[in-house]
Amino acid sequence: MKILIIDKMHKSIIPMLENEGHEVTYSPKITRSEILDQVAPYDGLIIRSKTPMDKELLERAKNLKFIGRAGAGLDQIDLEYMVSRGIKLFHAAKGNRDAVAEHAVGMLLALFNNIKKADTEIRKGIWDREGNRGHELMGKTVGIMGFGNMGKSFAKRLQGFDVKIYAYDKYKLNFGSGLVKEVIWQKLKAEVEVLSIHVPLTAETKNFFTLEELKSFANPFWLINTARGELISFKTLNEALDKGILLGAVLDVLENEKFKTFTDEQKMEFEKLASRDNVLFTPHVAGWTFESYKKINKVLVEKITKAFK
């Protein structure tokens, strides 16, 4: 098949596809207008998230048989139109699930133990032991919202910490185990002290975490978001932190990740969020390790090969 790669990938994907007999065009700097002009003859597209796979673009892809998404999120893809055309979709959540899980645990431990704050202070000559007294993860109840690839991998990484793990997934049943207790949403909200979000961005989940939703949790809790920033706004985070509903937050994703496009309100709320010691940020890199960069290729090529043998 003729395959066009429109985003930067680890270049191991080119020989991997060519070894399966495919003709590969690697164009990581291609613009949307160039894609629209050039896409018609291609059987496959491999993408990250630079260019929305909307109806306009997909209509130009006359011969398209599949899209390979180098990652987990599918929110920029017109799934309904793809189904109507019979275009297959492959994504590579298995390629970066371990990276996401490790990152989530690492950020939580860093927040619990004031590692960023303590390091910054010591570099300034401040030796404050009491002000950096931390919390232990051991003994806490950790909730997982969404028990797909990422949620399962996060639960696995919690083994050894001696925590109680509750998991909720609206679209799955009977996934509980000796390690993980499957619960309804109300039960999770009644018990958790830490909540880690592992759901995709959809019309259903966008802005799901309103202040009212957070108020319905029985106890103050720490929030981990390595999923999608649009699930909770800067304003809601600040209000929940001000009211003590949230004890702290670790955020690998933001409501708006393009700082230059912030609205006035977003700018004000983000600056307030950024001034807090109990909030820790990373730039959407939870699944962005050197290892996952290669593993994503392997997962995609295996799926493409299996589907078209």
N, C-alpha and C positions, 0 to 999 in steps of 0.2 A: 504494500500500500504506500501511497504518497502521504507523508506526515510532515506537518508544519509545526515547529516549536516556536512559540511567540514570546516566551519569557525566559529569563536566565535560569538555566538548570546546570547541575553538575554534568560536565561533558561526557561522563561515562555513559550517559543515556544514548548517545549517538551510535557508538559501536554495538551497544546492546540491541538496539532496534535494527541496525544494519545486519547483524548476525542472524536476525530472524527473516531477512530478505526484504526489509522495508527501505524505501527511498526517503531520506531525512533531509529536511531543510531547517537549519538552525538559525533563527532570526530574532535574537532576544531584544534587539533595539527597534524592531518593526513598529510602526505607528498604527493606530486604529484605521486611518484612511488607507494605508497600504495593505492592511489585512483585508479590508473590504474589497480592494481591487484585485488581490492575489489569491483569495481563499478558494475560489470556485473549483479548481481541479483537485483539491486535497481530500483524501479519505479520512484523515485524522488530524486533530488539533491537540497539542499538549500545552497547557496553560498553568499559570499561577492565578493571580488576581488583578493583573494590570488592566485588562480589557474586559468589560462586561460581555458575556455571551448572550446578548439579547436577540430578539426576533429579527431585527434589522441585519445583524451580522450573520445569523444562522440561515436566513433566507438566501444570502449570497453564497453560502457553502453548499452548492448544489449536490456535490458528491459525498458529503460528510457522512461517515459511518460511526465515528466515535469522537468523544472529547475525553482527554486524560487530564485530570486536575491534580497537580502536584501539591497536595495538601488535603485538608479535610473539609473546609467551608465550601458550600455550594450556593451561597446566597446571591452571587452575581450571575447565575446561570438560569436561563428561562427553561426550567425543567418541563413545564407543561408543553411547550412547543417542541422540545426535544422528543418527548414521548410521542407526540402526534406525528413526528417524522420518522420514528423508529431509530433515532440516533442513540447509540449506547453511551453511557457515562461511567467512567472509572475514576475513583478518587483514591488517594493514598494515605488514608488515616493510619493504616498499620505501619507506615513508614516513619511517622513522627510521634506516635502515641507514647513511646518510652521517653522521648525527649520532653514532651509536655508534662508527663507525670513527674519526672525528676525535677523539672523546673518549678512545678507547683509546690512540691514538698520543700525544695530549697528556699523558695521565697517565703513560705510560711515559717520555716525555722529561722530565717534571717530576721523576720519581723518579730517573732516571739522573743528572740534574744537580743534585740536592739543592735544588731551587728552593724548596720549602716551608720546609725547615730553614734555608737561607741567609737567606731573607726574614725569618723569625722572629728569627734571631740579629742581623741588622743592625738591626732595629727596637729591639733591646735594647742596641745599641751594641757588638756583638761583630763583629769583622772577621777571619774565619777562612778564609783562602783554601785552605790545605792540607786542612782538615777538610771542605771542600766540593768537593774535586776529584771530577769526575764521570766517567761512562762514555760512550762513543760508541756509537750504534746501528749505525753503518756497520761492515760486515764481519761482523756477527753472523748466526747462523742463527735465524730466527724460525719457530716452529711455530704452525699454526692448527688447532685442533680443531673441526671442523664447518665445511663450506664452502657454507653457504646464503647468504642475502642479506647477513648481517652479516660472515661470514667473507670473502666475496668483496670486500666494500667495504673491509674492513680491509686485505686484500692490496693492493688498488688504492692505498690511501693510503701504503703502504710504498714505492711506486715513487719513485725519487730518493734513497733512503737507502742504496742499494748494499748491500742485505742479501740473504741467501739465504733463500728462503721455502719451507718444507715445509708441505703441508696434508694432513690426514687427515679423511675422512668415511666413516663405517661404511656409509652408505646411498647413496653416490654413487660412480660410477666414470668414468674417462676425462674428468676435469675439468681436468687439468693443462694448463699453457700455458708459453710462454717465460718468464713471470714466476714462475709457481708450479709447484713439483714435487709431484706427487701421490705420497704414500708410504703404506705401511702403518704402523700404530700403533707397532710395534716400531722401525721405522726412524726415525720422528719422535722417539721417546724416546732413541734412541742419539745424536742429533745436536743437538737444540735447545739454545739458550741463553736463549731467551725463548719462553714459551708463552701464546697468547691463546685463551681458551675462547669458542666461539660455538655452543653446543648448547642445545636446550631442556631444561627440567626434565621428566623422565619417571621411571618406576619404574627404568629402566635407568641413568639418569645421576645420580639422587639419591645423594649420598655416594659418587660414583664415585672421587673422589680421596681414597683412604685413605692412611695413611702408607706402607703397603706399596707401593701404586701409585706414589707419589712416589719412593720409594727405588729403583724399577726404572728411573728415568731415569739415563742414563750420567753426566751432568754436572750440577752445580748450575745452577739456572736462575731467571729472573725470571718471575713469574706475573701474567697480566692476566685478571681476571674481570669482564666486563660482561654476563654471561649470566644466571645464577641463583646466588644465594648458597648454596642447599642442595646444590650440587655438592661443596662442601668445608666442613667444620666449622671453627669457631674453634680448637678444640683441635688438629685436624690441622695447620692453618696454623702455629700456635705451635710444635708439635713439629718440623715441617719447617724452620722458620726457626731454631730452637734448634740443630738438627743440621747446619745449613748445606746442607740439601738444596735449600731455596729461598734465593735471594740477596735477594729482596725480593718485594713483592706490591703490585699496584694493584687496588683493590676498589671497584667501583661498586655491588655487591650484597653482601648479608650473609646468613648462615645464618638469622638472625632479624632482621627490619628493624623490629620493634616493641620498642623498648628496654624498655618497661614490662612486657613479658611474658617477659623473659629469665629462664631458670632460674638458680639460684645458680652452676652451672658455666659457663653462657654468660656471665654477668656477669663472673666471674673471668677467663675466657679472653679476652673482648673487651677488658677493661681492660689485660691484658698485651699484646694485639695493638696497642691504641691507643697504647701507650707507646713503640712502635718507630719509629725514624727511617726504616727501610727499608720501611715500609708506608704507603700513601697511600689515603685514602678519599674517595668522593663518594656522595651520598645517592640512588642509583638514578636518576641524571639523564643517563646517557650518551645516551639517545635523546630527551631532554626539552628540545629547543631551540625557540626561537620559530619557526624555519623548519619543523621537523618537525611542530610542533603543527598547522600548516596543511596540510602535505604529506600527513599521515595521512588527513585528510578527503578530499582529492582521490583518493587511492588507494582508499579504501573506496567512495566514491560511484561511481567508475569500475567497480569490481568488481560492485557491486550492479546498476548499470545494464546491464552486459554480460550478467549472468546472467539477468535478468528481462525483457529486451527481447522 
